[in-house]
Amino acid sequence: MIYIKKVTIPHLTGNAKRRAYIYVPDEAKTNFDIRYPVLYMFDGHNVFFDSHATYGKSWGMLEFLQQADIPLIVAAVECNHGHNNERLSEYSPFDFDYHEVGKIKGNGKKTMDWFCKVFKPFVDRSFPTLPDREYTFISGSSMGGLMTIYALCHYNHIFSRGAALSPAISFSIKKVEQMIKAADIAPDSVLYMDYGQEEFSSHPQAMGHYNRVANALMKKGVLLNSRVVPGGNHSEASWEKQLPFIMETLFYGL
């Protein structure tokens, strides 16, 4: 079952409401004692429904979770759809210059503070979660992938595991490396990270940047599952195909 709630993030968008999607396995309807790990996700509108997705194609998460019978709650929050680069701002942990649009103010800390101090407590109160760090995961793609790395680095006391698909690291690679180097990461932290083969072909510097981030994460002791996706590109259709690999990594050893 998917519950759709209206939420606000006051420090970012005031009283403007956005959708939060919470998937709970149907088993919870009859087994009132069961509790589940939780996967928090960025760009929630792209996760479950094609009709809500920005480009008309979602990750197909609902069908995957039900068919694979994954014992997991997924809590995904819609991004800011403003036309003045608000999504880039919400999903960046630092300021940066973007060649197409100019200066972007990084509001990633405000976003993550809301996830940790407001949204996670709401989910834990309202749904049958396993609230401890060991069972609290986070995931996203592109800018959401960057935010996943940020969350694992600087909110590691909340999130033990994550999945960063096609993370947006090239626009400010030095800041990404510095962010990882400064992080205090527990040795049991797990990250699935991938990039599409076609993405590397389109951006010659991307492979070098990806390797730099992977090396920095491993030097910090992150248990990294890194993949180059054969034929993979920067799209929900491609990311959907990686769901089995994501889940295998998130649940490994649990």
N, C-alpha and C positions, 0 to 999 in steps of 0.2 A: 504494500500500500504506500502511496505517496501523499503526504500532507503538504499543502502549499500555504505558507504563512506570509503575512505582510510584515516587514520589519523596517526599521529606520536606523541609519547610522548618523547620529546628530552632528558629530565632529566633521563629517564629510559632506553630507547633503541635507542637513537640517531635518525637517519633518517629512521630506519626500519619502514615499514608501517604495520598497522594492520587494521582490519575491524571494523567499527562502523555500527550498524544496527539501523535504525530509522523507527519505525512503526507509521504511521499517519492514522487515520480513513478515509475511502473512502469519508465520508461526506464532508471532507475539500475540495474535488475537486470541489464541486458545491456551498458550503456555504463559501464564502470568509471572512465572519465576525466572524465565530466561532473560539473559542480558547479553548485549552485543558490543563489539568494538565499533568505533565510529570513524568514518572517513569524511573529513571536511574538505569541500571543494570550492574553487573559485569559478567564476563564469557559470553560475548555476543554471541559467536559462539554456545553456548548450548541453546540459548533461543528460536529460531524460526525454524531452519531447522535441521532435522535428519541428512541430508547429511553433515552438517558442524560440528555437535556435536562430541565431543571427543570420546564418547563411542557409537556413532550411534543412540542416542536417545536424542531428545531435550525436552524442557518444553512444546512444542506444543502451544506456546504463540499466534501465529498468528490465529490458528483455534479457540482458546478460546476467544480471543478478538472479533473476527468477529461474532462468534455464539452468544456470550453474549451481543454484541453491546455495548462494554465498551467505554465511551468517554475519551480516554486516548492516549497520545503519549508515546511510550516506546523507550528509547534511550539506547542501550546496546553495550558495548565495549568489543571486544575480549581481552583475557588475553595474556600474554607473554608465548609462547609455548616452550621456551628454555628447555634444558634438564639438567640444573644445578640449579634447584629449583627456577628459576626466578619468577614463579607464586607465590610461597610461599613468596618471598621477596616483590613483588608488592602488595600483599594482606595482609601484616601484618603491623600493626601500630608500632610495637616494635621489637627489636632483640630478638631471642630466640634460644634455643638449641633443635633440633629435633633428637630424639634418632636414627632414621634411617639414617640421612644425616649429622648431625652435626650442626654447627652454621648457622643461617639464619639472614641476615641483613634485618631489617624491613624498607621497602621503602613505607609504606602505606601513609605517609604524602605527599610524592612526587606524588603518584597516585591521592590522593584526591585534592591536589592543582591543578593538571591538570584538573580534572573533573570540579572543581569550576571556575577556571580562564580561561580555554581554551574551554573545551567541552561544558559546559552549555551555555556560551555566543554564541558559534556557533549554537547550537540547537535553542536558542531563536531568533537569527537573521534569521535563515533559515526556521523555521517551525512555525505554528500557536499555540504558547504556551501561557499558563498563567504563567509568569515567577516568580511571587511572591513566597515567602517561603511557604505560605499556600498550594500551589498547586504543590510543588516540592517534590518528593518522591525518595526513593532509596531502592534497594533490591539486595540480593544475597544469595547464598547457600555455606555452608562449609566455606572456607576462605573468600568468598564473603559475607557470613553471618556475620563473624567477622568484616569485613570492613563496613558493614551496621551499626552495633552497634557503631563502631568508628565514622562513619560519623554523626550519630544522636547525638553522644556525643560532638564531637569537631568541627563539621561543622553545628551546629544546627541553625545558622543564615541563612543557605542555605536550609537545608532539614527539613521539619516539621514532616514527617512520613516515616516509613520504614518497611521492612519485612526481617527478618533474619531467613532463613531456615537451620536447622542442623548446627548452627554456630560453627566454629572450636575454641572452648574456652578451651578445656581441656589441651592443650599442655603448656599453660601458664596462668592458672586460676588466680593466684595472680595479674599478670599484667593487666588482663582484669578487675578485680575488682577495682584495683587502677585507671585505665583509667576512669571507670564509676564514681568513687567517686570524681575524680578531675574535672569532666565535669560541665559545666554551661549549663543546659538544661532548656528550656522554659517549663512552665507547660502544654502547649497544645500539647506537642510532643507525637506522637503515634507510637507504635511499635507492629507489629505482629511477634511473635517468636515461633518456634516449634522445636520439635525433634522427631525422629521416634521411635516407640516402640521397633523395632528390633535393633536400634542403642543402646538404653539403655541396651538391653539384651547382646549385644556384648561387651560393655565397662562398667563394673560395677561401675566405678567412675563417669561416665558421668551424671547420674541423680543428684548426689550431686552437681556437678559443674554447671549444668544447673540451679538448684534451687538457687545457690549462685548468679549467674548472674541475674536471674529474680528478686530476692529480692533486689539486689543492684540497678537495674533499677527502681523498684517501690519506693525505698527509695528516689531516685532523683526526683520522681514525674512523671515519664514516664507513660503514659496511655498504659498499656501492655495487649495485647491479647496473652496469652500463651497457647499452646496446645501440648499435647502428641499425635502423629498421630498413630491411631490404625493400626498395621501392617506396619508402615512406615519404610523405610530404606534410606540409603545414596545414592540416585540415582535421576536422572532427571525424571524418570517415576513416582517416589513417589512424588517429588516436584510439578510435573504437577498437581497432584490430589488436591493440596492445593490451587490452584489459586482462586477458589471461596472464600475461607476464607481470602486470602490475599486481594483481591479486596474489599470485604465487610469491612475489617478493614481500608484500605487506604481511602475509600470514606465515611466512617461513619461520619455523621454530616455535610458533605459538600453540 
